[in-house]
Amino acid sequence: MNANETLKLLTSDASSEQTVIEELYLACYSRRPSEAEVRNASLHFEKSKSRQQAAEDLIWSLLNSYEFLFNH
């Protein structure tokens, strides 16, 4: 299964927004998101055209963050 298929499965209707956000943080940072990070990501999910697009945006922002670059 490639990354795109995994992301589609994760963003399916069966997964809650909270689950998607947590899984992406765990995959990128090996930690759960803080309450503030969950709030910010949830706001982005609400404003996005689709859950898939919001998840893609979130993972790109995590991969391009200083935390990811510093640790990996």
Backbone as CSV, one residue per row, in Angstrom:
resi,resn,N_x,N_y,N_z,CA_x,CA_y,CA_z,C_x,C_y,C_z
1,MET,0.858,-1.179,0.000,0.000,0.000,0.000,0.901,1.238,0.000
2,ASN,0.645,2.150,-0.927,1.465,3.360,-0.989,0.896,4.447,-0.069
3,ALA,1.616,5.549,0.031,1.240,6.625,0.959,-0.112,7.230,0.608
4,ASN,-0.401,7.383,-0.670,-1.671,7.968,-1.089,-2.848,7.073,-0.702
5,GLU,-2.701,5.765,-0.893,-3.754,4.822,-0.506,-3.950,4.821,1.007
6,THR,-2.848,4.893,1.730,-2.921,4.931,3.190,-3.659,6.178,3.663
7,LEU,-3.349,7.312,3.052,-4.009,8.567,3.415,-5.496,8.518,3.090
8,LYS,-5.856,7.935,1.954,-7.277,7.786,1.596,-8.001,6.913,2.615
9,LEU,-7.365,5.815,3.021,-7.965,4.935,4.015,-8.127,5.651,5.348
10,LEU,-7.128,6.396,5.744,-7.165,7.125,7.005,-8.251,8.193,7.014
11,THR,-8.479,8.831,5.881,-9.468,9.913,5.819,-10.861,9.428,5.439
12,SER,-11.042,8.125,5.374,-12.377,7.603,5.079,-13.347,8.035,6.175
13,ASP,-14.611,7.952,5.898,-15.630,8.403,6.850,-15.585,7.651,8.180
14,ALA,-14.971,6.476,8.188,-14.914,5.679,9.417,-13.965,6.287,10.453
15,SER,-13.001,7.079,10.002,-12.040,7.684,10.917,-12.493,9.087,11.302
16,SER,-12.417,9.393,12.583,-12.768,10.735,13.033,-11.631,11.690,12.701
17,GLU,-11.940,12.980,12.679,-10.907,13.996,12.457,-9.802,13.871,13.494
18,GLN,-10.190,13.675,14.728,-9.229,13.530,15.831,-8.269,12.372,15.544
19,THR,-8.798,11.261,15.056,-7.968,10.101,14.746,-6.992,10.407,13.618
20,VAL,-7.473,11.069,12.582,-6.618,11.431,11.454,-5.480,12.329,11.925
21,ILE,-5.811,13.335,12.694,-4.807,14.280,13.202,-3.786,13.547,14.066
22,GLU,-4.255,12.723,14.991,-3.339,11.983,15.864,-2.433,11.057,15.079
23,GLU,-2.988,10.339,14.113,-2.188,9.400,13.325,-1.111,10.121,12.518
24,LEU,-1.445,11.279,11.975,-0.447,12.026,11.206,0.668,12.553,12.103
25,TYR,0.311,13.026,13.302,1.342,13.482,14.248,2.220,12.320,14.705
26,LEU,1.603,11.183,14.960,2.387,10.022,15.370,3.328,9.573,14.250
27,ALA,2.850,9.609,13.021,3.679,9.185,11.886,4.844,10.144,11.657
28,CYS,4.613,11.424,11.817,5.659,12.420,11.531,6.555,12.723,12.725
29,TYR,5.978,12.830,13.897,6.717,13.292,15.075,6.906,12.229,16.156
30,SER,6.250,11.095,16.003,6.305,10.038,17.026,5.780,10.537,18.366
31,ARG,4.797,11.426,18.287,4.130,11.914,19.505,2.709,12.328,19.150
32,ARG,1.888,12.430,20.187,0.516,12.895,19.984,0.507,14.424,19.936
33,PRO,-0.448,15.006,19.225,-0.513,16.473,19.155,-1.003,17.073,20.466
34,SER,-0.576,18.293,20.732,-1.075,19.019,21.903,-2.512,19.460,21.625
35,GLU,-3.175,19.949,22.657,-4.553,20.428,22.483,-4.601,21.581,21.484
36,ALA,-3.628,22.480,21.552,-3.588,23.617,20.630,-3.385,23.138,19.190
37,GLU,-2.527,22.148,19.008,-2.295,21.611,17.669,-3.545,20.939,17.118
38,VAL,-4.259,20.232,17.963,-5.518,19.603,17.534,-6.531,20.668,17.145
39,ARG,-6.638,21.726,17.945,-7.569,22.822,17.624,-7.238,23.451,16.275
40,ASN,-5.965,23.753,16.056,-5.556,24.372,14.796,-5.813,23.453,13.608
41,ALA,-5.471,22.202,13.753,-5.692,21.249,12.658,-7.188,21.058,12.411
42,SER,-7.981,21.007,13.472,-9.436,20.849,13.322,-10.045,22.030,12.585
43,LEU,-9.571,23.230,12.879,-10.049,24.419,12.160,-9.736,24.320,10.678
44,HIS,-8.563,23.815,10.360,-8.202,23.652,8.954,-9.096,22.612,8.284
45,PHE,-9.395,21.522,8.985,-10.287,20.499,8.433,-11.665,21.090,8.146
46,GLU,-12.156,21.954,9.037,-13.471,22.569,8.849,-13.502,23.469,7.618
47,LYS,-12.405,24.168,7.350,-12.354,25.139,6.249,-12.023,24.502,4.899
48,SER,-11.489,23.299,4.906,-11.035,22.664,3.669,-12.192,22.123,2.842
49,LYS,-11.931,21.972,1.559,-12.932,21.447,0.631,-13.235,19.978,0.906
50,SER,-12.209,19.230,1.332,-12.393,17.799,1.602,-11.459,17.352,2.714
51,ARG,-11.808,16.242,3.341,-10.958,15.662,4.393,-9.615,15.235,3.810
52,GLN,-9.647,14.695,2.602,-8.420,14.260,1.937,-7.474,15.442,1.763
53,GLN,-7.991,16.553,1.264,-7.160,17.741,1.045,-6.623,18.286,2.367
54,ALA,-7.451,18.312,3.386,-7.014,18.802,4.698,-5.901,17.917,5.263
55,ALA,-6.045,16.614,5.119,-5.022,15.691,5.617,-3.720,15.857,4.845
56,GLU,-3.814,16.031,3.522,-2.611,16.262,2.713,-1.917,17.560,3.136
57,ASP,-2.700,18.610,3.350,-2.135,19.883,3.796,-1.436,19.723,5.150
58,LEU,-2.090,19.008,6.055,-1.518,18.821,7.388,-0.220,18.047,7.320
59,ILE,-0.193,16.966,6.573,1.034,16.168,6.532,2.176,16.947,5.890
60,TRP,1.882,17.743,4.858,2.933,18.567,4.257,3.449,19.608,5.248
61,SER,2.551,20.203,6.023,3.006,21.201,6.999,3.847,20.545,8.097
62,LEU,3.491,19.328,8.492,4.275,18.621,9.502,5.653,18.252,8.960
63,LEU,5.696,17.776,7.728,6.970,17.367,7.136,7.904,18.545,6.875
64,ASN,7.341,19.735,6.707,8.152,20.922,6.447,8.413,21.765,7.689
65,SER,8.026,21.274,8.846,8.204,22.029,10.084,9.630,21.897,10.615
66,TYR,10.029,22.839,11.456,11.339,22.764,12.099,11.464,21.532,12.978
67,GLU,10.377,21.165,13.629,10.433,19.976,14.501,10.806,18.739,13.708
68,PHE,10.193,18.543,12.554,10.519,17.372,11.742,11.926,17.476,11.190
69,LEU,12.282,18.636,10.656,13.605,18.810,10.071,14.713,18.636,11.097
70,PHE,14.486,19.106,12.322,15.485,19.001,13.376,15.649,17.562,13.852
71,ASN,14.541,16.852,13.976,14.576,15.502,14.530,14.884,14.409,13.505
72,HIS,14.674,14.714,12.231,14.864,13.654,11.223,15.822,14.113,10.175
